[in-house]
């Protein structure tokens, strides 16, 4: 009798465990939902900081000096730069990288312009950091362009992109449209600057000669030189650079002036009504510099609108002001909507109706640069920012479409714009079956070998994460693997899968991001998730779980693939891993339970999560991003998906 009593009680405890576990999750989802709703703007969108590195603010300081702008805010910008200095004297491009030389040199120059003395202890530490890494000539091309603008290095050492490049037509296969959208929008104004080679001398004491090992180095040694360790193709381009500079020295006026005029017209045409260029800082800063070189004064409407657009990118806190490289309201809003939908917020909720209405209003029906390779494709995509009609992208567009499908109270009412968005995305499929962000068949990767391309990001080839996003979109709208575009996209993903199982992530760090994207897409479009290639990815995620139950991956995994899937646990990357496993049906596995427990126990008192690491990617190895909303939307999305999966297993019975 006593034994039977113990048995019944034990069974009651066992039955109660899932309910207790789910109650904790439900409370966490409720807290996270409340926190997310509090962050929504009255207009219906979400918009959080997009953090990168101090070069963005440093170049804003330099722009003020070069254009002769009011420098009232420069001390506040200098305060922010100093606030981010590392103990070793350098400045980083992602949390924990130990400092990076180009970022440090730009920060140093900005602080000198702001009035700091070379003997300031903070600059002395920065100087030691730079000299220990070979000096200022070891910096990237874009950094040395700013040094040349202020007479700190010779223009002769800057790899040349002749402005006559503007005269090559798209059908030549070697026009500006073979560059990625971000490169194109940046180099068109830069070609004007390179043709003009302007110099604004700095007052005595504000230069950075102390950052060079020898005083003559910035001029006598600043040349594009043959590199023994470089590839034959890269050295061939170095020879070509010398030939182009010889041509530039000849100063043939007619082609030069005509090309400058074409570049100027291109810049003026590509400015948004809001003043933005391409929605990102480099084209905005360089376009203003180029127009200044062409004689546009500060009072000109084009310049004023451009400056106003940059000002809109600034953030302030306390005594600090800093500039963002970009802003992400469309992306943030789509992710927030998907997270809230996963958490069970109904489409009729005011927050959802406000957000979906706002997203629908952001659809772009104007032609953009993508038309060059898709002239017959009707527009219908979405951009990342508030204002970027020239550059909608496939990533945002597909994410928005899935969010709308999941959250609209009456999707059929909006069938026409939704279908137009789907058609635009599908029309951007590249010949190899994959999808890139901004362009179709923008894959001439040999262009990265030119001396100017030291960031190795001059093109925009199809990637695994964007291709997966399209499969997910197709599945959300009822299409299966028999769809022709899906068949080609799946073949691309099968070819690009890493032998160990994961997929590379172009726009998030890194293999965790790519693998999450693919697994969620495969499940939504109806793939058999028991297939061996899928299970390899699932086992890879499981094998990289940390002892604390979470997942993490460091930015260094781009440069060192042996680090893939390894790093301190983060909320966003743990959520990606969970979403991938849940898509594969791993709802009741110990790995998923441990991951869910990690998110629940690390949620803070505000219903949010703390995350100091950079988990977003601009350019792998060179420009990393910390999206401040990732730590909120992805954990909520994962916990919501986990709750839904448990309910589905129980046949829809609450509390099961």
Secondary structure, DSSP 8 states (H G I E B T S, - for coil): -HHHHHHHHHHHHHHHHHHHHHHHHHHHHHHHHHHHHHT--TTS-----EE--THHHHHHHHHHHHHT---TTHHHHHHHHHHT--TTS-B-SSTTS--BHHHHHHHHHHHHHTT--TTSHHHHHHHHHHHHTT-GGGS-HHHHHHHHHTTSS-GGGS----GGGGGS-GGGT-SGGGS-HHHHHHHHHHHHHHHHT------TT-S-GGGSSSTTHHHHS-S----TTS-HHHHHHHHHHHHHHHHHHH--HHHHHHHHHHHHHHHHHHB-TTS-BTTBHHHHHHHHHHHHHTT--TTSHHHHHHHHHHHHTEEEETTEEEE-SB--HHHHHHHHHHHHHHTT--TTSHHHHHHHHHHHHT---S--GGGGT-TT-----B-SSSS-TT--BHHHHHHHHHHHHHH-TTGGGGHHHHHHHHHHHHHT--TTS-B-SS-SSB--GGGGGSTT-TTS-S-B--BHHHHHHHHHHHHHTT--TTSHHHHHHHHHHHHH--TTS----SSBSSHHHHHHHHHHHHHHHT--TTSHHHHHHHHHHHHT--TTS-B---GGGGT-GGGTT-SS-BHHHHHHHHHHHHHTT-TTSHHHHHHHHHHHHHB-TTS-B---S--EEEETTTEEEEETTHHHHHHHHHHHHHHHHHHHHTTT-TT-
